[in-house]
Each structure stands twice: as C-alpha cells, then as structure tokens.
Amino acid sequence: MLAEQRHQLIMRELRSGGTVTVTELAGRLGASAATVRRDLLKLEEDGLLTRVHGGAVVEDERAPFTEAAEAGLPEKDAIAARAATMIEDGQSVILDSGTTVHRLAPRLRGRHLTVITNNLAVYEELVRDDTVELMLLGGMVLRDSRSLDGFMTEDALRHVHADWLFMGACGIRPGGQVMDTTVAEVPARRAMIAASDKAVLLADHSKFPGTGMVKICGPEDLHAVVTDTSSDDMTCTALREAGVSVLRAAPSASDG
C-alpha cells in the first residue's frame, strides 16, 4: 500500500473513532508498527493530527458555515477587499463555498459581472442586484456548509467557463498543496479549477497549515493566493517559487 493511501486510511480511522493506537492502526492497515509511527510523524508535521502515547488523535471536523463565518472577520474582509480589485467589469467569476469567499460577494454588488456559485450565502448577497448576472449551480444542499454539491454541481461546471475562480480551503501544506477536510466537496472544487482561466485561493493565516486530509490541488493549479500579513513565510516562499503570486492584505484600522 502506498504511503498516501495509508495516510488517508489513518485519517479516516481517526475521524471516525477519535483516538486510535499504533497497534490498532497497524492491524487495520496490514503494516508494521514502525511504518505506522513514521506515517503518524509525517501527518503530525503536516498539522493533521496530534501524536499521543501509543497512538494519535485528531481534532473535530471544521466548524459549520455560520460559526466559521464569524471567525477572523478583519483578516477575511481585508483579503476579500484585495481580491475584489483583481476583477474587471465584464468578467465572469466563480465563487466557491468558502467563508472568506463569501466576504467577497458584497464587494461585487453594483458591478457588471457574471457570478457563478454553489455558495448559498453568496446567492443571498447578490440575488437582488440586477447589475450582477447570477448563476446558481445545482446540486444537493449541504446545510452545514450552506452550499450545493454533488454530481449535479460537477456536471453543471462542465458547461460553464469563467475568467476567475476564487476558492477557499481548510489547509495549505508547507509545499503549497491545498487541502480539504470534506471529501465530498473536493470534486466540485477541482471542476471549478478546470472551468476557470485563473484560480485564486483566499486563505487567512489560520489555514497555514490548517487541516485537511484530501488534496484539492497543487500550487501549479493556482494563479495567486491572497492572504493576510501573519501567514507562514516559508509556505508563502514555496508558493512564490512555484510561480504563484502571493498577495498579502492588512486589515484596516476600522476593521480592528
């Protein structure tokens, strides 16, 4: 079994059971205890779990949308304001289900744009604005994340094209890999990348490294990352070396 497969299985076991011992993991994976310990060390270095005596634990899944949307508002608003300056009137934009992406929506009001989204909070922000051409992607309603997802969302994305994608994530690994904790949401985000000319990640410093067991994309798929001034310097340097523009936005005095 490849290391990546073992890592995914380890994270699945931890998320379903909370705490799992090395012996239990070795038995379930058909691997040696030494191999499992190396896997746990790597996953801890990536910020995905915490090793404890004889095993490992993992934090709970990410907070529901309404809770996460209230966290770090000054940083999110600064990032959203910087992202809004990248868009020119007449362009088309995909906005995904992220809470920082949601903060971008009010800054698009009154502009001659086409906005494509699976984010119900974005839809609510823009539905009454006749200036914005608004497309709501179909799919199953995920209430905790206030989004639409599933095969219908992916299918709809195969029929659209956008100048920009602004996306969120649960974590950014030191090498620039963009991660998510919710397996079901990853295919739609990958389809959004394929449907756009330029993909921009909006992520505050808490996402460095953040969480996530599933890779959404690598730095080669990103045009830019917009973040705040507290984000990890080494990761930002790795992104720049991979050809990604890293734009830092500082909260204004009024945000604080």
C-alpha atoms as a printed R data frame, in Angstrom:
    type eleno elety resid chain resno       x      y       z
1   ATOM     1    CA   MET     A     1   0.000  0.000   0.000
2   ATOM     2    CA   LEU     A     2   1.314  3.446  -0.936
3   ATOM     3    CA   ALA     A     3   2.075  5.963   1.817
4   ATOM     4    CA   GLU     A     4  -0.626  8.348   0.573
5   ATOM     5    CA   GLN     A     5  -3.225  5.559   0.779
6   ATOM     6    CA   ARG     A     6  -2.129  4.703   4.319
7   ATOM     7    CA   HIS     A     7  -2.342  8.367   5.323
8   ATOM     8    CA   GLN     A     8  -5.896  8.649   4.007
9   ATOM     9    CA   LEU     A     9  -6.928  5.477   5.831
10  ATOM    10    CA   ILE     A    10  -5.296  6.638   9.058
11  ATOM    11    CA   MET     A    11  -7.148  9.955   8.909
12  ATOM    12    CA   ARG     A    12 -10.413  8.147   8.178
13  ATOM    13    CA   GLU     A    13  -9.924  5.914  11.218
14  ATOM    14    CA   LEU     A    14  -9.119  8.878  13.444
15  ATOM    15    CA   ARG     A    15 -12.073 10.942  12.275
16  ATOM    16    CA   SER     A    16 -14.457  8.062  12.861
17  ATOM    17    CA   GLY     A    17 -13.011  6.950  16.190
18  ATOM    18    CA   GLY     A    18 -11.248  9.939  17.743
19  ATOM    19    CA   THR     A    19  -8.190  8.179  19.212
20  ATOM    20    CA   VAL     A    20  -6.524  5.125  17.659
21  ATOM    21    CA   THR     A    21  -3.449  3.248  18.868
22  ATOM    22    CA   VAL     A    22  -0.440  2.323  16.753
23  ATOM    23    CA   THR     A    23  -1.225 -1.365  17.270
24  ATOM    24    CA   GLU     A    24  -4.809 -0.911  16.056
25  ATOM    25    CA   LEU     A    25  -3.699  1.040  13.001
26  ATOM    26    CA   ALA     A    26  -1.000 -1.488  12.136
27  ATOM    27    CA   GLY     A    27  -3.573 -4.296  12.236
28  ATOM    28    CA   ARG     A    28  -6.103 -2.433  10.095
29  ATOM    29    CA   LEU     A    29  -3.515 -1.317   7.545
30  ATOM    30    CA   GLY     A    30  -1.559 -4.554   7.408
31  ATOM    31    CA   ALA     A    31   1.619 -2.572   8.085
32  ATOM    32    CA   SER     A    32   4.330 -2.732  10.723
33  ATOM    33    CA   ALA     A    33   4.186 -0.604  13.849
34  ATOM    34    CA   ALA     A    34   7.356  1.188  12.711
35  ATOM    35    CA   THR     A    35   5.698  2.142   9.400
36  ATOM    36    CA   VAL     A    36   2.627  3.455  11.209
37  ATOM    37    CA   ARG     A    37   4.788  5.534  13.568
38  ATOM    38    CA   ARG     A    38   6.552  7.107  10.575
39  ATOM    39    CA   ASP     A    39   3.172  7.821   8.991
40  ATOM    40    CA   LEU     A    40   1.906  9.456  12.189
41  ATOM    41    CA   LEU     A    41   5.059 11.578  12.438
42  ATOM    42    CA   LYS     A    42   4.585 12.813   8.849
43  ATOM    43    CA   LEU     A    43   0.889 13.565   9.401
44  ATOM    44    CA   GLU     A    44   1.707 15.461  12.593
45  ATOM    45    CA   GLU     A    45   4.346 17.508  10.763
46  ATOM    46    CA   ASP     A    46   1.646 18.391   8.234
47  ATOM    47    CA   GLY     A    47  -0.622 19.595  11.037
48  ATOM    48    CA   LEU     A    48  -3.254 16.902  10.507
49  ATOM    49    CA   LEU     A    49  -3.133 15.124  13.871
50  ATOM    50    CA   THR     A    50  -1.518 15.078  17.299
51  ATOM    51    CA   ARG     A    51   0.509 12.096  18.443
52  ATOM    52    CA   VAL     A    52  -0.147 10.812  21.945
53  ATOM    53    CA   HIS     A    53   1.380  7.942  23.900
54  ATOM    54    CA   GLY     A    54   0.831  4.805  21.851
55  ATOM    55    CA   GLY     A    55  -1.253  6.421  19.112
56  ATOM    56    CA   ALA     A    56  -2.758  9.649  17.783
57  ATOM    57    CA   VAL     A    57  -5.802 11.896  17.997
58  ATOM    58    CA   VAL     A    58  -7.340 14.300  15.529
59  ATOM    59    CA   GLU     A    59  -9.383 17.441  16.066
60  ATOM    60    CA   ASP     A    60 -13.048 17.546  15.173
61  ATOM    61    CA   GLU     A    61 -14.226 18.393  11.672
62  ATOM    62    CA   ARG     A    62 -14.319 22.046  10.666
63  ATOM    63    CA   ALA     A    63 -16.979 24.262  12.173
64  ATOM    64    CA   PRO     A    64 -20.306 24.737  10.362
65  ATOM    65    CA   PHE     A    65 -20.520 27.693   7.973
66  ATOM    66    CA   THR     A    66 -22.392 30.005  10.345
67  ATOM    67    CA   GLU     A    67 -19.767 29.524  13.074
68  ATOM    68    CA   ALA     A    68 -16.753 29.670  10.785
69  ATOM    69    CA   ALA     A    69 -18.103 32.776   9.023
70  ATOM    70    CA   GLU     A    70 -17.775 34.802  12.246
71  ATOM    71    CA   ALA     A    71 -14.124 33.904  12.860
72  ATOM    72    CA   GLY     A    72 -11.295 36.209  11.794
73  ATOM    73    CA   LEU     A    73 -13.517 38.800  10.138
74  ATOM    74    CA   PRO     A    74 -10.903 41.610   9.910
75  ATOM    75    CA   GLU     A    75  -8.499 39.313   8.046
76  ATOM    76    CA   LYS     A    76 -11.228 37.861   5.832
77  ATOM    77    CA   ASP     A    77 -12.521 41.313   4.927
78  ATOM    78    CA   ALA     A    78  -9.035 42.565   4.076
79  ATOM    79    CA   ILE     A    79  -8.433 39.517   1.877
80  ATOM    80    CA   ALA     A    80 -11.815 39.940   0.171
81  ATOM    81    CA   ALA     A    81 -11.204 43.639  -0.483
82  ATOM    82    CA   ARG     A    82  -7.836 42.852  -2.102
83  ATOM    83    CA   ALA     A    83  -9.362 40.075  -4.204
84  ATOM    84    CA   ALA     A    84 -12.109 42.380  -5.479
85  ATOM    85    CA   THR     A    85  -9.502 44.665  -7.064
86  ATOM    86    CA   MET     A    86  -8.325 41.791  -9.288
87  ATOM    87    CA   ILE     A    87 -11.650 41.576 -11.138
88  ATOM    88    CA   GLU     A    88 -12.510 43.812 -14.093
89  ATOM    89    CA   ASP     A    89 -16.049 44.754 -15.082
90  ATOM    90    CA   GLY     A    90 -17.460 42.446 -17.742
91  ATOM    91    CA   GLN     A    91 -15.635 39.394 -16.437
92  ATOM    92    CA   SER     A    92 -17.066 36.119 -15.145
93  ATOM    93    CA   VAL     A    93 -16.254 34.822 -11.691
94  ATOM    94    CA   ILE     A    94 -16.785 31.506  -9.881
95  ATOM    95    CA   LEU     A    95 -17.162 31.797  -6.105
96  ATOM    96    CA   ASP     A    96 -16.951 28.567  -4.118
97  ATOM    97    CA   SER     A    97 -18.406 27.624  -0.733
98  ATOM    98    CA   GLY     A    98 -15.701 29.146   1.494
99  ATOM    99    CA   THR     A    99 -16.479 31.654   4.233
100 ATOM   100    CA   THR     A   100 -13.738 34.063   3.114
101 ATOM   101    CA   VAL     A   101 -15.080 33.820  -0.439
102 ATOM   102    CA   HIS     A   102 -18.483 34.805   0.945
103 ATOM   103    CA   ARG     A   103 -16.953 38.082   2.203
104 ATOM   104    CA   LEU     A   104 -16.017 38.881  -1.392
105 ATOM   105    CA   ALA     A   105 -19.647 38.839  -2.581
106 ATOM   106    CA   PRO     A   106 -20.768 42.193  -1.082
107 ATOM   107    CA   ARG     A   107 -17.826 43.870  -2.822
108 ATOM   108    CA   LEU     A   108 -19.174 42.747  -6.193
109 ATOM   109    CA   ARG     A   109 -22.551 44.447  -5.828
110 ATOM   110    CA   GLY     A   110 -23.343 47.009  -8.497
111 ATOM   111    CA   ARG     A   111 -20.660 45.721 -10.861
112 ATOM   112    CA   HIS     A   112 -21.280 44.376 -14.363
113 ATOM   113    CA   LEU     A   113 -20.119 40.813 -13.723
114 ATOM   114    CA   THR     A   114 -21.286 37.260 -14.133
115 ATOM   115    CA   VAL     A   115 -21.049 35.361 -10.844
116 ATOM   116    CA   ILE     A   116 -21.300 31.561 -10.805
117 ATOM   117    CA   THR     A   117 -21.595 29.950  -7.391
118 ATOM   118    CA   ASN     A   118 -22.634 26.979  -5.288
119 ATOM   119    CA   ASN     A   119 -22.487 29.135  -2.159
120 ATOM   120    CA   LEU     A   120 -25.987 29.864  -0.853
121 ATOM   121    CA   ALA     A   121 -24.693 32.751   1.272
122 ATOM   122    CA   VAL     A   122 -23.197 34.346  -1.862
123 ATOM   123    CA   TYR     A   123 -26.502 33.821  -3.666
124 ATOM   124    CA   GLU     A   124 -28.344 35.615  -0.866
125 ATOM   125    CA   GLU     A   125 -25.888 38.538  -1.049
126 ATOM   126    CA   LEU     A   126 -26.319 39.057  -4.792
127 ATOM   127    CA   VAL     A   127 -29.781 37.776  -5.744
128 ATOM   128    CA   ARG     A   128 -31.418 41.225  -5.530
129 ATOM   129    CA   ASP     A   129 -28.693 43.003  -7.508
130 ATOM   130    CA   ASP     A   130 -29.884 43.351 -11.095
131 ATOM   131    CA   THR     A   131 -26.442 44.502 -12.232
132 ATOM   132    CA   VAL     A   132 -24.846 41.134 -11.486
133 ATOM   133    CA   GLU     A   133 -25.673 38.207 -13.745
134 ATOM   134    CA   LEU     A   134 -26.034 35.406 -11.212
135 ATOM   135    CA   MET     A   135 -25.853 31.663 -11.873
136 ATOM   136    CA   LEU     A   136 -26.600 29.267  -9.011
137 ATOM   137    CA   LEU     A   137 -25.151 25.818  -9.626
138 ATOM   138    CA   GLY     A   138 -27.444 22.881  -8.926
139 ATOM   139    CA   GLY     A   139 -26.824 20.027  -6.532
140 ATOM   140    CA   MET     A   140 -27.612 18.589  -3.142
141 ATOM   141    CA   VAL     A   141 -27.966 21.087  -0.305
142 ATOM   142    CA   LEU     A   142 -25.246 20.733   2.344
143 ATOM   143    CA   ARG     A   143 -26.792 22.616   5.228
144 ATOM   144    CA   ASP     A   144 -23.725 22.867   7.466
145 ATOM   145    CA   SER     A   145 -21.664 24.484   4.716
146 ATOM   146    CA   ARG     A   146 -24.605 26.378   3.140
147 ATOM   147    CA   SER     A   147 -23.625 25.098  -0.274
148 ATOM   148    CA   LEU     A   148 -24.747 22.927  -3.168
149 ATOM   149    CA   ASP     A   149 -22.632 19.943  -4.096
150 ATOM   150    CA   GLY     A   150 -22.557 16.516  -5.692
151 ATOM   151    CA   PHE     A   151 -22.576 15.134  -9.242
152 ATOM   152    CA   MET     A   152 -25.128 17.721 -10.444
153 ATOM   153    CA   THR     A   153 -22.790 20.531  -9.374
154 ATOM   154    CA   GLU     A   154 -19.866 18.908 -11.168
155 ATOM   155    CA   ASP     A   155 -21.959 18.359 -14.298
156 ATOM   156    CA   ALA     A   156 -23.089 21.994 -14.370
157 ATOM   157    CA   LEU     A   157 -19.480 23.155 -14.113
158 ATOM   158    CA   ARG     A   158 -18.588 21.228 -17.276
159 ATOM   159    CA   HIS     A   159 -20.882 23.581 -19.185
160 ATOM   160    CA   VAL     A   160 -19.510 26.910 -17.935
161 ATOM   161    CA   HIS     A   161 -16.326 28.922 -18.260
162 ATOM   162    CA   ALA     A   162 -15.085 31.776 -16.077
163 ATOM   163    CA   ASP     A   163 -12.225 34.239 -16.091
164 ATOM   164    CA   TRP     A   164 -11.640 33.781 -12.370
165 ATOM   165    CA   LEU     A   165 -12.197 31.261  -9.608
166 ATOM   166    CA   PHE     A   166 -11.980 32.450  -6.017
167 ATOM   167    CA   MET     A   167 -11.809 29.470  -3.720
168 ATOM   168    CA   GLY     A   168 -11.278 28.596  -0.078
169 ATOM   169    CA   ALA     A   169  -9.609 25.640   1.602
170 ATOM   170    CA   CYS     A   170  -9.120 24.043   5.000
171 ATOM   171    CA   GLY     A   171  -5.344 23.970   4.853
172 ATOM   172    CA   ILE     A   172  -2.206 24.735   2.870
173 ATOM   173    CA   ARG     A   173   0.676 22.328   3.333
174 ATOM   174    CA   PRO     A   174   4.250 23.681   3.551
175 ATOM   175    CA   GLY     A   175   4.859 22.646  -0.072
176 ATOM   176    CA   GLY     A   176   1.825 24.582  -1.283
177 ATOM   177    CA   GLN     A   177  -0.673 21.724  -1.607
178 ATOM   178    CA   VAL     A   178  -4.237 22.909  -0.999
179 ATOM   179    CA   MET     A   179  -6.237 20.600   1.276
180 ATOM   180    CA   ASP     A   180  -9.820 19.989   2.387
181 ATOM   181    CA   THR     A   181 -11.332 18.010   5.247
182 ATOM   182    CA   THR     A   182 -14.583 17.180   3.445
183 ATOM   183    CA   VAL     A   183 -14.058 14.559   0.756
184 ATOM   184    CA   ALA     A   184 -17.459 15.250  -0.839
185 ATOM   185    CA   GLU     A   185 -16.579 18.876  -1.648
186 ATOM   186    CA   VAL     A   186 -13.281 18.206  -3.404
187 ATOM   187    CA   PRO     A   187 -14.575 17.058  -6.839
188 ATOM   188    CA   ALA     A   188 -16.618 20.250  -7.288
189 ATOM   189    CA   ARG     A   189 -13.651 22.419  -6.357
190 ATOM   190    CA   ARG     A   190 -11.479 20.568  -8.866
191 ATOM   191    CA   ALA     A   191 -14.190 21.069 -11.500
192 ATOM   192    CA   MET     A   192 -14.202 24.791 -10.688
193 ATOM   193    CA   ILE     A   193 -10.450 24.958 -11.289
194 ATOM   194    CA   ALA     A   194 -10.907 23.231 -14.662
195 ATOM   195    CA   ALA     A   195 -13.694 25.673 -15.601
196 ATOM   196    CA   SER     A   196 -11.696 28.834 -14.899
197 ATOM   197    CA   ASP     A   197  -8.761 30.599 -16.509
198 ATOM   198    CA   LYS     A   198  -7.206 31.677 -13.198
199 ATOM   199    CA   ALA     A   199  -7.710 30.133  -9.774
200 ATOM   200    CA   VAL     A   200  -7.135 32.321  -6.723
201 ATOM   201    CA   LEU     A   201  -7.037 30.912  -3.209
202 ATOM   202    CA   LEU     A   202  -8.357 33.135  -0.415
203 ATOM   203    CA   ALA     A   203  -6.890 31.942   2.882
204 ATOM   204    CA   ASP     A   204  -6.052 33.660   6.155
205 ATOM   205    CA   HIS     A   205  -3.106 32.688   8.343
206 ATOM   206    CA   SER     A   206  -5.113 30.024  10.218
207 ATOM   207    CA   LYS     A   207  -5.032 27.889   7.056
208 ATOM   208    CA   PHE     A   208  -1.205 27.604   7.214
209 ATOM   209    CA   PRO     A   209  -1.109 24.608   7.650
210 ATOM   210    CA   GLY     A   210  -4.733 24.393   8.805
211 ATOM   211    CA   THR     A   211  -6.355 20.989   8.403
212 ATOM   212    CA   GLY     A   212  -7.262 18.624   5.588
213 ATOM   213    CA   MET     A   213  -6.807 15.018   4.554
214 ATOM   214    CA   VAL     A   214  -7.704 15.348   0.863
215 ATOM   215    CA   LYS     A   215  -5.723 17.280  -1.728
216 ATOM   216    CA   ILE     A   216  -7.731 19.745  -3.815
217 ATOM   217    CA   CYS     A   217  -4.830 20.891  -5.987
218 ATOM   218    CA   GLY     A   218  -1.161 21.750  -6.049
219 ATOM   219    CA   PRO     A   219   0.483 25.155  -6.434
220 ATOM   220    CA   GLU     A   220   0.765 24.553 -10.180
221 ATOM   221    CA   ASP     A   221  -3.023 24.953 -10.398
222 ATOM   222    CA   LEU     A   222  -3.048 28.361  -8.692
223 ATOM   223    CA   HIS     A   223  -2.603 31.789 -10.214
224 ATOM   224    CA   ALA     A   224  -2.477 33.584  -6.868
225 ATOM   225    CA   VAL     A   225  -3.008 33.287  -3.130
226 ATOM   226    CA   VAL     A   226  -4.476 36.229  -1.251
227 ATOM   227    CA   THR     A   227  -3.741 36.053   2.462
228 ATOM   228    CA   ASP     A   228  -3.045 38.266   5.471
229 ATOM   229    CA   THR     A   229   0.229 39.558   6.838
230 ATOM   230    CA   SER     A   230   0.526 36.848   9.514
231 ATOM   231    CA   SER     A   231   0.650 33.866   7.158
232 ATOM   232    CA   ASP     A   232   3.578 31.461   7.326
233 ATOM   233    CA   ASP     A   233   6.564 32.954   5.489
234 ATOM   234    CA   MET     A   234   8.128 29.628   4.488
235 ATOM   235    CA   THR     A   235   4.928 28.400   2.844
236 ATOM   236    CA   CYS     A   236   4.470 31.724   1.068
237 ATOM   237    CA   THR     A   237   8.043 31.487  -0.225
238 ATOM   238    CA   ALA     A   238   7.390 27.948  -1.500
239 ATOM   239    CA   LEU     A   239   4.294 29.200  -3.311
240 ATOM   240    CA   ARG     A   240   6.233 32.032  -4.954
241 ATOM   241    CA   GLU     A   241   8.981 29.627  -6.021
242 ATOM   242    CA   ALA     A   242   6.264 27.529  -7.673
243 ATOM   243    CA   GLY     A   243   5.169 30.568  -9.705
244 ATOM   244    CA   VAL     A   244   2.187 31.594  -7.568
245 ATOM   245    CA   SER     A   245   1.605 35.276  -6.823
246 ATOM   246    CA   VAL     A   246   1.240 35.769  -3.062
247 ATOM   247    CA   LEU     A   247  -0.683 38.921  -2.166
248 ATOM   248    CA   ARG     A   248  -0.842 39.982   1.469
249 ATOM   249    CA   ALA     A   249  -3.657 42.176   2.747
250 ATOM   250    CA   ALA     A   250  -3.578 44.001   6.077
251 ATOM   251    CA   PRO     A   251  -6.823 44.731   7.941
252 ATOM   252    CA   SER     A   252  -7.666 48.416   8.040
253 ATOM   253    CA   ALA     A   253  -7.890 50.306  11.323
254 ATOM   254    CA   SER     A   254 -11.687 50.331  11.042
255 ATOM   255    CA   ASP     A   255 -11.700 46.514  10.806
256 ATOM   256    CA   GLY     A   256  -9.979 46.173  14.129
